[in-house]
Amino acid sequence: MVTGAFFIAAMALLFEALIGYPQPLYRAIGHPVTWIGALITWLDKRLNRASLSFTLRRLNGLLALVMLLLITGGIGLALEILLLPHWFGLFIIILMAATLPAQRSLNDHVAAVAIALEEGGLEAGRASVSMIVGRNTAVLDEAGVSRAAIESLAENFSDGVVAPIFWTATLSLTGGVLYKAANTADSMIGHKNEKYHAFGWAAARFDDLINLPASRLSAVLIILAAALLPGCSAWNALKAVIRDAKHHRSPNAGWPEAAMAGALGLKIAGPRLYGSEMVEDAYMGDGRREASAVDIRRALMLYRVAAVIEGVVVVGLAVGG
């Protein structure tokens, strides 16, 4: 089963890197994440009622998470049982697993910010980066837009690429689907606002837990990539991770962000404005705060090399197993 899981993860990475998720297919049937999102929305409407007490909303949030995992995990397991005994079924499982990582779309979305800054200036850059971050982008200057894009790239490398492949390699398609469901729940309801502070608590805490391995692995991959790229420093990346990652308000995001900042000689994260609320956070890295589209492109190159290293490792484990 482990060998099969590594093979599925390796092939999923390859397929997603080569073709991504075709837009005609997305327009026709949506994406597995949109299906999961629809289920989360349904649970939210029925279980997260403002009339309930804080304690009951927290318990309902836990119930919603359990129901989400049982339904999505059950579907994933059923598909594996039905399809894996057949060669064409394995191919379908691989194609489904290829929808879980987002290495290609992450690259495209972050590259779009660099292009927008270069071709359209600050306003275009703000509009582009607002598509991938939740902070108030209207107050960002060019350096702030660039740092936001780089921070998003680092964090999403962990939870959008490394984590789904880690759980697919560990528990096959079912593991990858369970991870994606939990991570999508965190992104939709795991917020500390009035509506979701209680209801989204279980989703947020569970997401923190399941991202622990990938966040550490992603930092290692970035450090290894920095060692291979001229102009990047693996040593500074390692120092930044050891010094700064533990101070990030997230138990996971600080690892890849610190590694990326140290490798590029930047100082990212720190206090950020979400809506009208200033969120205090530690700085990652001790380099310069001034960043530009050039630094976004440097970060993308580092990301691509780290993704290749991940692919080589997963393929090696699949073949060696």
C-alpha positions as a printed Julia matrix, in Angstrom:
321×3 Matrix{Float64}:
   0.0    0.0     0.0
   2.86   2.41    0.87
   4.61   1.75   -2.43
   1.33   2.29   -4.26
   0.69   5.52   -2.35
   4.12   6.89   -3.25
   3.54   5.97   -6.9
   0.18   7.74   -6.93
   1.72  10.82   -5.28
   4.62  10.88   -7.75
   2.37  10.56  -10.79
  -0.04  13.16   -9.39
   2.82  15.66   -9.07
   3.94  14.96  -12.63
   0.45  15.28  -14.15
  -0.32  18.48  -12.24
   2.99  20.07  -13.2
   2.46  19.26  -16.89
  -1.21  20.08  -17.4
  -2.62  21.6   -14.22
  -6.41  21.53  -14.03
  -7.86  22.26  -17.49
 -10.08  25.36  -17.56
 -12.72  23.74  -19.85
 -13.09  20.95  -17.29
 -13.36  23.5   -14.47
 -16.08  25.39  -16.31
 -17.94  22.16  -17.03
 -17.88  20.39  -13.66
 -15.98  22.62  -11.23
 -13.07  21.35   -9.15
 -12.94  18.93   -6.19
 -12.19  21.9    -3.93
 -15.4   23.61   -5.1
 -17.34  20.45   -4.33
 -15.79  20.29   -0.86
 -16.51  23.99   -0.43
 -20.16  23.44   -1.28
 -20.41  20.77    1.42
 -18.75  23.08    3.97
 -21.19  25.87    3.05
 -24.11  23.47    3.52
 -22.84  22.43    6.97
 -22.19  26.05    7.91
 -25.73  27.15    7.06
 -27.29  24.35    9.1
 -25.03  24.19   12.14
 -23.59  27.69   12.64
 -26.6   29.6    13.93
 -26.09  32.95   15.67
 -28.8   32.1    18.22
 -26.71  29.3    19.71
 -24.31  29.76   22.6
 -20.55  29.95   22.05
 -20.11  26.44   23.46
 -22.8   24.91   21.27
 -21.39  26.61   18.17
 -17.96  25.23   18.99
 -19.41  21.73   19.41
 -21.32  22.11   16.15
 -18.09  23.16   14.46
 -16.46  19.97   15.68
 -19.47  17.97   14.44
 -19.24  19.71   11.05
 -15.54  18.83   10.77
 -16.18  15.17   11.65
 -19.04  14.96    9.13
 -16.89  16.6     6.44
 -14.03  14.16    7.0
 -16.32  11.12    7.14
 -18.05  12.06    3.89
 -14.98  13.07    1.87
 -12.76  10.34    3.31
 -15.47   7.76    2.74
 -15.8    8.79   -0.9
 -12.03   8.66   -1.39
 -11.76   5.23    0.22
 -14.71   3.86   -1.75
 -13.18   5.04   -5.01
  -9.88   3.36   -4.17
 -11.57   0.09   -3.28
 -13.58   0.13   -6.49
 -10.94   1.4    -8.9
  -7.48   0.29   -7.77
  -7.88  -3.39   -8.7
  -8.05  -2.3   -12.38
  -5.26  -0.67  -14.42
  -7.62   1.99  -15.81
  -8.88   2.56  -12.27
  -5.34   3.36  -11.12
  -5.11   5.94  -13.91
  -8.35   7.58  -12.74
  -7.09   7.62   -9.14
  -3.88   9.32  -10.3
  -5.85  11.94  -12.22
  -7.99  12.62   -9.17
  -4.92  12.88   -6.94
  -3.44  15.35   -9.44
  -6.24  17.79   -8.56
  -5.01  18.02   -4.95
  -1.65  19.85   -5.25
  -1.6   23.36   -6.73
   2.01  23.77   -7.81
   1.2   25.03  -11.31
  -1.6   27.42  -10.34
   0.44  28.78   -7.42
   3.29  29.59   -9.77
   0.9   31.3   -12.21
  -0.89  33.39   -9.6
   2.32  34.67   -8.01
   3.96  35.29  -11.4
   0.89  37.36  -12.31
   1.75  39.76   -9.48
   5.25  40.31  -10.86
   3.87  40.84  -14.35
   1.26  43.28  -13.04
   3.88  45.35  -11.23
   6.17  45.39  -14.25
   3.54  46.19  -16.85
   0.77  48.0   -14.96
   2.45  49.58  -11.98
   1.4   49.69   -8.33
  -2.39  49.68   -8.77
  -2.22  46.65  -11.04
   0.09  44.93   -8.57
  -2.31  45.61   -5.7
  -5.23  44.21   -7.69
  -3.27  41.08   -8.62
  -1.93  40.32   -5.14
  -5.42  40.83   -3.66
  -6.37  37.61   -5.46
  -4.0   35.53   -3.32
  -3.83  37.28    0.09
  -6.46  38.31    2.61
  -4.84  41.51    3.88
  -5.77  45.07    2.99
  -3.81  45.57   -0.23
  -4.95  49.16   -0.8
  -2.36  50.42    1.69
   0.58  48.47    0.23
   3.41  50.11   -1.65
   5.42  48.2    -4.29
   7.65  46.62   -1.65
   4.58  45.58    0.37
   2.91  44.03   -2.67
   6.11  42.13   -3.47
   6.55  40.89    0.09
   2.89  39.8     0.24
   3.3   37.76   -2.95
   6.48  36.12   -1.64
   4.89  35.33    1.73
   1.89  33.76   -0.04
   4.19  31.74   -2.28
   6.12  30.37    0.7
   3.08  29.53    2.83
   1.12  27.99   -0.04
   4.1   25.9    -1.1
   3.67  24.18    2.24
  -0.1   23.77    2.48
  -0.93  23.81   -1.23
   1.83  21.59   -2.62
   3.9   19.74   -0.03
   1.07  18.87    2.38
  -1.38  17.26   -0.09
   1.46  15.23   -1.59
   2.74  14.24    1.87
  -0.68  12.93    2.89
  -1.26  11.26   -0.5
   2.11   9.53   -0.23
   1.24   8.48    3.33
  -2.39   7.39    2.97
  -2.95   7.33   -0.81
  -5.83   9.24   -2.42
  -7.93   9.01    0.74
  -5.24  10.77    2.76
  -4.89  13.5     0.16
  -8.66  14.04    0.0
  -8.94  14.19    3.8
  -6.17  16.77    3.93
  -7.72  18.89    1.2
 -11.1   18.82    2.92
  -9.65  19.9     6.25
  -7.48  22.6     4.69
 -10.42  23.97    2.7
 -12.51  24.05    5.87
  -9.81  26.08    7.61
  -9.65  28.57    4.74
 -13.45  28.98    4.73
 -14.42  28.92    8.41
 -11.2   28.92   10.42
 -11.32  32.66   11.13
 -11.25  34.49   14.43
 -14.17  36.77   13.64
 -17.59  36.91   15.27
 -19.19  34.41   12.91
 -16.48  31.73   12.97
 -14.48  32.18   16.17
 -16.44  29.37   17.81
 -17.7   27.36   14.83
 -14.36  27.34   13.0
 -12.2   26.57   16.03
 -12.0   22.8    15.42
 -11.21  23.25   11.71
  -8.43  25.74   12.45
  -6.82  23.63   15.18
  -7.03  20.44   13.1
  -5.48  22.21   10.11
  -2.61  23.39   12.31
  -2.01  19.8    13.4
  -2.04  18.15    9.97
   0.22  20.82    8.47
   3.0   20.31   11.01
   4.96  17.75    8.91
   4.64  19.61    5.58
   5.65  23.0     6.98
   8.93  21.56    8.25
   9.5   19.61    5.04
   8.82  22.68    2.92
  11.46  24.64    4.83
  13.97  21.85    4.22
  13.12  21.81    0.5
  13.58  25.59    0.24
  16.93  25.37    2.03
  18.07  22.61   -0.35
  16.91  24.65   -3.34
  18.81  27.69   -2.05
  21.98  25.6    -1.96
  21.59  24.95   -5.7
  20.76  28.48   -6.86
  23.34  31.25   -7.36
  22.46  34.35   -5.39
  20.55  32.41   -2.72
  21.89  31.43    0.69
  21.04  28.06    2.21
  22.96  29.01    5.35
  20.96  32.2     5.87
  17.76  30.28    5.16
  18.64  27.74    7.85
  19.54  30.47   10.34
  16.27  32.3     9.67
  14.24  29.13   10.24
  15.99  28.36   13.53
  15.78  31.96   14.74
  12.4   33.19   13.43
   9.97  30.37   12.55
   8.92  29.72   16.14
   7.91  33.36   16.61
   5.34  33.43   13.78
   1.71  33.62   14.94
   1.08  30.45   12.91
   2.73  27.22   14.1
   3.38  26.34   10.44
   3.61  29.34    8.11
   6.76  30.66    9.74
   8.84  27.7     8.58
   8.61  28.17    4.8
   8.37  31.97    5.13
  11.53  32.17    7.23
  13.37  29.82    4.87
  12.3   31.87    1.84
  13.23  35.17    3.49
  16.64  33.95    4.59
  17.43  32.41    1.22
  16.57  35.64   -0.62
  18.09  38.06    1.89
  14.71  39.6     2.73
  12.73  40.51    5.84
   9.07  39.58    5.36
   5.89  39.11    7.45
   5.69  41.44   10.48
   2.61  43.59   11.3
  -0.07  43.45    8.58
  -3.42  45.14    8.06
  -6.46  42.9     7.54
  -9.42  45.12    6.71
  -9.1   47.82    9.37
  -7.45  45.55   11.95
  -3.69  45.55   12.43
  -2.41  42.03   13.13
   0.9   41.95   14.94
   3.35  39.28   13.87
   7.05  38.62   14.02
   9.39  39.33   11.13
  10.81  36.43    9.15
  14.41  36.95    8.03
  16.76  39.81    8.86
  17.49  41.17    5.36
  16.06  44.13    3.49
  12.41  45.18    3.55
  12.57  46.74    0.11
  11.39  44.16   -2.43
  10.27  44.32   -6.03
   9.04  42.23   -8.94
  12.63  41.06   -9.37
  12.47  39.48   -5.92
   9.14  37.83   -6.73
  10.79  36.23   -9.75
  13.76  35.12   -7.61
  11.32  33.58   -5.13
   9.51  31.79   -7.96
  12.76  30.28   -9.19
  13.52  29.1    -5.66
  10.01  27.65   -5.43
  10.33  25.8    -8.74
  13.64  24.22   -7.75
  12.19  23.21   -4.36
   9.19  21.66   -6.15
  11.52  19.7    -8.46
  13.46  18.42   -5.45
  10.19  17.32   -3.87
   9.24  15.5    -7.06
  12.61  13.74   -7.27
  12.33  12.6    -3.67
   8.8   11.26   -4.09
   9.69   9.46   -7.34
  12.78   8.02   -5.68
  10.73   6.7    -2.78
   8.16   5.25   -5.19
  10.85   3.45   -7.21
  12.88   2.43   -4.18
   9.83   1.08   -2.38
